[in-house]
Amino acid sequence: MECVIETKASMILQFIDGLRGDLQVTFEEGTSAAWLYDLLRPHVTKLVVCDPRKNASMREGNQSDKIDARRLAELLRLNHLNPRLSR
């Protein structure tokens, strides 16, 4: 699933709580990564914060937020992410 939502705890948790099944989430390391990790950890099955510089396929081809998000999701599904933090 792909979605753009406001970076606000209540909005993020409302979105996550509306989903069903085992949730696997990944995002790139950045200024809000630790906060987002702590927020999501109790609500998801798998959570991986990654350093995109350590994932070779993230440096290939065109780059945009949408393309990066799709690549990260695919790498998470294949268990090919190099995690900085994971659960």
URMONOR-V569323 format. One line per field, one symbol per residue. ss: DSSP state (A for helix, B for strand, O for the rest). phi: phi as a letter, one per 20 degrees, with the letter a starting at -180 (. if undefined). burial: I if it has 24 or more other C-alpha atoms within 12 Angstrom, else O. A space follows every 10 residues. Layout:
BEGIN
ss: ???
phi: ???
burial: ???
END
This chain:
BEGIN
ss: OOOOOOOOAA AAAAAAAOOO OOOBBBBBOO OOAAAAAAAA AAAOOBBBBB OAAAOAAAAO OOOOAAAAAA AAAAAAAOOO OOBBBBO
phi: .cbdcfebgf fffffffeed nfedccbefa fdffffgffe gfdcfcccdc effedgffee mfcbgfffff ffffffgemd eefecbb
burial: OOOOOOOOOO OOOOOIOOOO OOIIIIIIIO OOIOOIIOOI IOIIOIIIII IIOOOOOIOO OOOOOOOIIO IIIOIIOOOO IIIOIIO
END
